[in-house]
Amino acid sequence: MAIMFVRAQVLSRGAGRSIVSAAAYRHRARMMDEQAGTSFSYRGGAYELVHEELALPDQMPAWLRTAIDGRSVAGASEVLWNALDAFEKRADAQLARELIIALPEELTRAENIALVREFVRDNLTAKGMVVDWVYHDKEGNPHA
């Protein structure tokens, strides 16, 4: 039986958390936080990463499209979050919203990916939001 679980939180500079570190963790990658001059590596959990995607709204800034063109998803994520972090100047800036959503074990990985894509499209990118999402599956705990 599927377990329903959703956790929503704001990622803010005031809480002392790096938005680039959060992206590196999600993507199980190594990323450089250009503002802090710190590198973060979470490659050890790469086996948990099933899928990664950067979903973009129809109306997105040309500079972003140019900046991410030709990059891997994790590379595009690193560019996006560093640009956002550089743009936001306030010490208490709210940099992103993070959702963690449990996915049904009863569905295949392809079905779960389609489910998340539909949710992202209908609820987020349709409203002009950029969505950096990943699908992890560790020991029967599929989540996006």
ChimeraX attribute file (.defattr): number of C-alpha atoms within 10 A of each C-alpha:
attribute: neighborCount
match mode: 1-to-1
recipient: residues
	/A:1	6
	/A:2	10
	/A:3	11
	/A:4	9
	/A:5	10
	/A:6	12
	/A:7	9
	/A:8	10
	/A:9	10
	/A:10	12
	/A:11	18
	/A:12	17
	/A:13	19
	/A:14	13
	/A:15	12
	/A:16	10
	/A:17	12
	/A:18	22
	/A:19	21
	/A:20	27
	/A:21	22
	/A:22	17
	/A:23	23
	/A:24	24
	/A:25	19
	/A:26	22
	/A:27	31
	/A:28	22
	/A:29	20
	/A:30	19
	/A:31	24
	/A:32	17
	/A:33	21
	/A:34	16
	/A:35	12
	/A:36	10
	/A:37	7
	/A:38	12
	/A:39	13
	/A:40	18
	/A:41	15
	/A:42	17
	/A:43	14
	/A:44	10
	/A:45	15
	/A:46	14
	/A:47	11
	/A:48	17
	/A:49	19
	/A:50	18
	/A:51	16
	/A:52	19
	/A:53	18
	/A:54	16
	/A:55	17
	/A:56	19
	/A:57	15
	/A:58	12
	/A:59	11
	/A:60	12
	/A:61	9
	/A:62	8
	/A:63	9
	/A:64	14
	/A:65	13
	/A:66	9
	/A:67	14
	/A:68	18
	/A:69	12
	/A:70	10
	/A:71	12
	/A:72	13
	/A:73	20
	/A:74	23
	/A:75	18
	/A:76	20
	/A:77	24
	/A:78	25
	/A:79	21
	/A:80	20
	/A:81	22
	/A:82	19
	/A:83	15
	/A:84	14
	/A:85	22
	/A:86	11
	/A:87	10
	/A:88	13
	/A:89	10
	/A:90	10
	/A:91	11
	/A:92	12
	/A:93	14
	/A:94	16
	/A:95	19
	/A:96	15
	/A:97	11
	/A:98	15
	/A:99	14
	/A:100	15
	/A:101	17
	/A:102	19
	/A:103	26
	/A:104	19
	/A:105	16
	/A:106	10
	/A:107	13
	/A:108	10
	/A:109	17
	/A:110	10
	/A:111	13
	/A:112	19
	/A:113	20
	/A:114	12
	/A:115	14
	/A:116	18
	/A:117	15
	/A:118	12
	/A:119	12
	/A:120	20
	/A:121	17
	/A:122	11
	/A:123	12
	/A:124	16
	/A:125	17
	/A:126	14
	/A:127	13
	/A:128	14
	/A:129	17
	/A:130	17
	/A:131	19
	/A:132	21
	/A:133	23
	/A:134	22
	/A:135	23
	/A:136	24
	/A:137	18
	/A:138	12
	/A:139	7
	/A:140	10
	/A:141	14
	/A:142	20
	/A:143	21
	/A:144	22
